[in-house]
Amino acid sequence: MRTKGTYLSARYHRIKSRRGHAKATVATAHKILTAAYHVLNQGAAYHELGEKFFYRRDTENTERYRRRLIRQLERLGHQVTLDAAPQPA
């Protein structure tokens, strides 16, 4: 959680924004425990996904990403109408 630029840090901050510090801490600890189990059980190396993992995952599916951003704006009290932007020449 304290180390910047890691998958676990990004996961903690995403959960913390929705659920709060305590639940984010427990969820991150659970993720570490699960990863440690698989590393020890299967003998596989831990593969760090990086803090950009969630951004890449969201932007690959642009429709899902668009819907999520619209929901966020609507929760903030904005009315959202999308119009296609002109493509740069």
N, CA and C atoms as a LAMMPS dump frame, in Angstrom:
ITEM: TIMESTEP
0
ITEM: NUMBER OF ATOMS
267
ITEM: BOX BOUNDS ff ff ff
-5.0000000000000000e+02 5.0000000000000000e+02
-5.0000000000000000e+02 5.0000000000000000e+02
-5.0000000000000000e+02 5.0000000000000000e+02
ITEM: ATOMS id mol type element x y z
1 1 1 N 0.825 -1.186 0
2 1 2 C 0 0 0
3 1 3 C 0.87 1.251 0
4 2 1 N 2.002 1.205 0.674
5 2 2 C 2.846 2.39 0.777
6 2 3 C 3.801 2.529 -0.391
7 3 1 N 4.117 1.413 -1.051
8 3 2 C 5.052 1.451 -2.157
9 3 3 C 4.357 2.02 -3.384
10 4 1 N 4.944 3.048 -3.937
11 4 2 C 4.338 3.692 -5.099
12 4 3 C 4.67 2.917 -6.367
13 5 1 N 3.743 2.907 -7.299
14 5 2 C 3.992 2.302 -8.6
15 5 3 C 3.804 0.804 -8.664
16 6 1 N 3.079 0.221 -7.711
17 6 2 C 2.863 -1.217 -7.728
18 6 3 C 1.379 -1.531 -7.933
19 7 1 N 1.133 -2.751 -8.363
20 7 2 C -0.234 -3.227 -8.551
21 7 3 C -1.011 -3.183 -7.24
22 8 1 N -0.376 -3.634 -6.166
23 8 2 C -1.072 -3.687 -4.878
24 8 3 C -1.413 -2.294 -4.371
25 9 1 N -0.533 -1.335 -4.596
26 9 2 C -0.809 0.036 -4.199
27 9 3 C -1.999 0.592 -4.987
28 10 1 N -2.01 0.358 -6.289
29 10 2 C -3.117 0.829 -7.122
30 10 3 C -4.427 0.169 -6.702
31 11 1 N -4.373 -1.118 -6.395
32 11 2 C -5.565 -1.838 -5.953
33 11 3 C -6.087 -1.271 -4.641
34 12 1 N -5.174 -1.015 -3.705
35 12 2 C -5.552 -0.44 -2.414
36 12 3 C -6.263 0.894 -2.612
37 13 1 N -5.693 1.768 -3.435
38 13 2 C -6.269 3.1 -3.616
39 13 3 C -7.621 3.041 -4.329
40 14 1 N -7.786 2.108 -5.261
41 14 2 C -9.081 1.963 -5.923
42 14 3 C -10.154 1.511 -4.938
43 15 1 N -9.807 0.534 -4.098
44 15 2 C -10.78 0.039 -3.118
45 15 3 C -11.033 1.095 -2.043
46 16 1 N -9.978 1.778 -1.608
47 16 2 C -10.119 2.791 -0.57
48 16 3 C -11.064 3.895 -1.004
49 17 1 N -11.027 4.263 -2.274
50 17 2 C -11.902 5.339 -2.739
51 17 3 C -13.374 4.944 -2.666
52 18 1 N -13.654 3.643 -2.781
53 18 2 C -15.044 3.185 -2.74
54 18 3 C -15.48 2.701 -1.364
55 19 1 N -14.607 1.985 -0.663
56 19 2 C -15.008 1.281 0.56
57 19 3 C -14.377 1.807 1.846
58 20 1 N -13.299 2.575 1.75
59 20 2 C -12.648 3.087 2.946
60 20 3 C -11.346 2.365 3.253
61 21 1 N -10.614 2.949 4.197
62 21 2 C -9.276 2.465 4.533
63 21 3 C -9.268 1.036 5.078
64 22 1 N -10.132 0.746 6.026
65 22 2 C -10.105 -0.555 6.694
66 22 3 C -10.375 -1.702 5.719
67 23 1 N -11.404 -1.572 4.922
68 23 2 C -11.731 -2.639 3.969
69 23 3 C -10.657 -2.757 2.897
70 24 1 N -10.088 -1.647 2.49
71 24 2 C -9.021 -1.682 1.483
72 24 3 C -7.778 -2.375 2.035
73 25 1 N -7.482 -2.14 3.297
74 25 2 C -6.327 -2.784 3.924
75 25 3 C -6.516 -4.297 3.988
76 26 1 N -7.691 -4.743 4.412
77 26 2 C -7.97 -6.174 4.504
78 26 3 C -7.978 -6.816 3.115
79 27 1 N -8.562 -6.139 2.133
80 27 2 C -8.6 -6.677 0.77
81 27 3 C -7.192 -6.799 0.192
82 28 1 N -6.336 -5.82 0.461
83 28 2 C -4.959 -5.864 -0.033
84 28 3 C -4.181 -6.968 0.674
85 29 1 N -4.386 -7.11 1.972
86 29 2 C -3.723 -8.192 2.711
87 29 3 C -4.168 -9.548 2.173
88 30 1 N -5.448 -9.677 1.857
89 30 2 C -5.958 -10.929 1.291
90 30 3 C -5.302 -11.212 -0.057
91 31 1 N -5.126 -10.182 -0.86
92 31 2 C -4.496 -10.346 -2.17
93 31 3 C -3.036 -10.783 -2.008
94 32 1 N -2.329 -10.213 -1.03
95 32 2 C -0.936 -10.595 -0.771
96 32 3 C -0.879 -12.046 -0.313
97 33 1 N -1.776 -12.437 0.576
98 33 2 C -1.805 -13.804 1.085
99 33 3 C -2.101 -14.796 -0.034
100 34 1 N -3.03 -14.464 -0.906
101 34 2 C -3.36 -15.329 -2.032
102 34 3 C -2.175 -15.469 -2.976
103 35 1 N -1.498 -14.366 -3.266
104 35 2 C -0.329 -14.404 -4.146
105 35 3 C 0.787 -15.235 -3.514
106 36 1 N 1.006 -15.061 -2.204
107 36 2 C 2.049 -15.827 -1.511
108 36 3 C 1.736 -17.321 -1.542
109 37 1 N 0.47 -17.669 -1.374
110 37 2 C 0.076 -19.071 -1.429
111 37 3 C 0.41 -19.677 -2.787
112 38 1 N 0.064 -18.977 -3.853
113 38 2 C 0.325 -19.503 -5.194
114 38 3 C 1.814 -19.577 -5.492
115 39 1 N 2.569 -18.6 -5.015
116 39 2 C 4.023 -18.627 -5.217
117 39 3 C 4.611 -19.836 -4.502
118 40 1 N 4.201 -20.08 -3.265
119 40 2 C 4.757 -21.194 -2.498
120 40 3 C 4.227 -22.548 -2.981
121 41 1 N 2.949 -22.605 -3.325
122 41 2 C 2.336 -23.862 -3.725
123 41 3 C 2.798 -24.322 -5.104
124 42 1 N 2.88 -23.399 -6.045
125 42 2 C 3.213 -23.764 -7.416
126 42 3 C 4.667 -23.511 -7.767
127 43 1 N 5.378 -22.83 -6.892
128 43 2 C 6.776 -22.531 -7.162
129 43 3 C 6.952 -21.509 -8.277
130 44 1 N 5.907 -20.766 -8.562
131 44 2 C 5.964 -19.769 -9.63
132 44 3 C 6.482 -18.451 -9.069
133 45 1 N 7.142 -17.682 -9.911
134 45 2 C 7.636 -16.375 -9.501
135 45 3 C 6.474 -15.386 -9.471
136 46 1 N 6.558 -14.433 -8.565
137 46 2 C 5.533 -13.397 -8.488
138 46 3 C 5.736 -12.443 -9.65
139 47 1 N 4.682 -12.174 -10.372
140 47 2 C 4.746 -11.275 -11.524
141 47 3 C 4.022 -9.979 -11.176
142 48 1 N 4.785 -8.894 -11.038
143 48 2 C 4.218 -7.586 -10.712
144 48 3 C 3.533 -7.01 -11.943
145 49 1 N 2.26 -6.686 -11.82
146 49 2 C 1.49 -6.166 -12.943
147 49 3 C 1.683 -4.673 -13.148
148 50 1 N 2.103 -3.969 -12.113
149 50 2 C 2.341 -2.535 -12.217
150 50 3 C 1.09 -1.716 -11.945
151 51 1 N 1.311 -0.449 -11.626
152 51 2 C 0.185 0.403 -11.262
153 51 3 C -0.691 0.761 -12.452
154 52 1 N -0.209 0.625 -13.657
155 52 2 C -0.99 0.961 -14.848
156 52 3 C -1.906 -0.184 -15.279
157 53 1 N -1.9 -1.301 -14.559
158 53 2 C -2.699 -2.466 -14.933
159 53 3 C -4.174 -2.114 -15.063
160 54 1 N -4.727 -1.427 -14.072
161 54 2 C -6.154 -1.118 -14.084
162 54 3 C -6.485 -0.126 -15.183
163 55 1 N -5.597 0.839 -15.424
164 55 2 C -5.815 1.807 -16.503
165 55 3 C -5.825 1.108 -17.854
166 56 1 N -4.851 0.228 -18.084
167 56 2 C -4.792 -0.5 -19.352
168 56 3 C -6.014 -1.382 -19.521
169 57 1 N -6.416 -2.056 -18.458
170 57 2 C -7.571 -2.938 -18.526
171 57 3 C -8.834 -2.156 -18.864
172 58 1 N -8.984 -0.994 -18.257
173 58 2 C -10.183 -0.193 -18.494
174 58 3 C -10.195 0.42 -19.883
175 59 1 N -9.058 0.863 -20.367
176 59 2 C -9.05 1.536 -21.664
177 59 3 C -9.083 0.558 -22.825
178 60 1 N -8.759 -0.71 -22.599
179 60 2 C -8.871 -1.701 -23.67
180 60 3 C -10.325 -1.911 -24.064
181 61 1 N -11.204 -1.876 -23.091
182 61 2 C -12.635 -1.999 -23.359
183 61 3 C -13.228 -0.595 -23.225
184 62 1 N -13.194 0.171 -24.317
185 62 2 C -13.552 1.582 -24.237
186 62 3 C -15.018 1.799 -23.88
187 63 1 N -15.905 0.892 -24.285
188 63 2 C -17.316 1.071 -23.955
189 63 3 C -17.542 0.953 -22.457
190 64 1 N -16.935 -0.009 -21.822
191 64 2 C -17.061 -0.169 -20.368
192 64 3 C -16.452 1.036 -19.655
193 65 1 N -15.307 1.497 -20.144
194 65 2 C -14.626 2.657 -19.574
195 65 3 C -15.511 3.894 -19.7
196 66 1 N -16.144 4.084 -20.852
197 66 2 C -17.029 5.221 -21.097
198 66 3 C -18.22 5.19 -20.14
199 67 1 N -18.829 4.015 -19.969
200 67 2 C -19.978 3.889 -19.066
201 67 3 C -19.59 4.203 -17.628
202 68 1 N -18.413 3.752 -17.214
203 68 2 C -17.955 4.005 -15.848
204 68 3 C -17.747 5.492 -15.616
205 69 1 N -17.143 6.173 -16.583
206 69 2 C -16.932 7.604 -16.434
207 69 3 C -18.248 8.374 -16.417
208 70 1 N -19.204 7.958 -17.229
209 70 2 C -20.528 8.595 -17.233
210 70 3 C -21.198 8.417 -15.884
211 71 1 N -21.143 7.199 -15.325
212 71 2 C -21.741 6.953 -14.003
213 71 3 C -21.095 7.832 -12.936
214 72 1 N -19.772 7.994 -13.01
215 72 2 C -19.085 8.834 -12.03
216 72 3 C -19.569 10.279 -12.114
217 73 1 N -19.701 10.8 -13.33
218 73 2 C -20.184 12.172 -13.496
219 73 3 C -21.623 12.316 -13.028
220 74 1 N -22.462 11.323 -13.297
221 74 2 C -23.856 11.395 -12.861
222 74 3 C -23.964 11.344 -11.343
223 75 1 N -23.091 10.57 -10.7
224 75 2 C -23.082 10.537 -9.234
225 75 3 C -22.677 11.886 -8.649
226 76 1 N -21.878 12.638 -9.402
227 76 2 C -21.465 13.962 -8.949
228 76 3 C -22.506 15.032 -9.259
229 77 1 N -23.621 14.626 -9.882
230 77 2 C -24.716 15.541 -10.122
231 77 3 C -24.728 16.176 -11.494
232 78 1 N -23.972 15.647 -12.439
233 78 2 C -23.943 16.197 -13.79
234 78 3 C -24.857 15.395 -14.713
235 79 1 N -25.438 16.076 -15.674
236 79 2 C -26.207 15.399 -16.703
237 79 3 C -25.276 15.233 -17.904
238 80 1 N -25.151 14.015 -18.399
239 80 2 C -24.173 13.714 -19.426
240 80 3 C -24.858 13.398 -20.746
241 81 1 N -24.445 14.093 -21.795
242 81 2 C -24.873 13.815 -23.154
243 81 3 C -23.622 13.707 -23.991
244 82 1 N -23.432 12.584 -24.648
245 82 2 C -22.228 12.368 -25.438
246 82 3 C -22.478 12.666 -26.903
247 83 1 N -21.567 13.42 -27.466
248 83 2 C -21.555 13.682 -28.908
249 83 3 C -20.18 13.295 -29.409
250 84 1 N -20.138 12.702 -30.595
251 84 2 C -18.852 12.297 -31.159
252 84 3 C -18.005 13.526 -31.474
253 85 1 N -16.76 13.476 -31.044
254 85 2 C -15.83 14.562 -31.317
255 85 3 C -15.312 14.462 -32.742
256 86 1 N -15.086 15.587 -33.399
257 86 2 C -14.521 15.526 -34.744
258 86 3 C -13.114 14.94 -34.706
259 87 1 N -12.832 14.102 -35.658
260 87 2 C -11.513 13.462 -35.723
261 87 3 C -10.494 14.46 -36.26
262 88 1 N -9.323 14.533 -35.62
263 88 2 C -8.284 15.452 -36.103
264 88 3 C -7.768 15.002 -37.469
265 89 1 N -7.464 15.962 -38.314
266 89 2 C -7.009 15.65 -39.665
267 89 3 C -5.545 15.312 -39.714
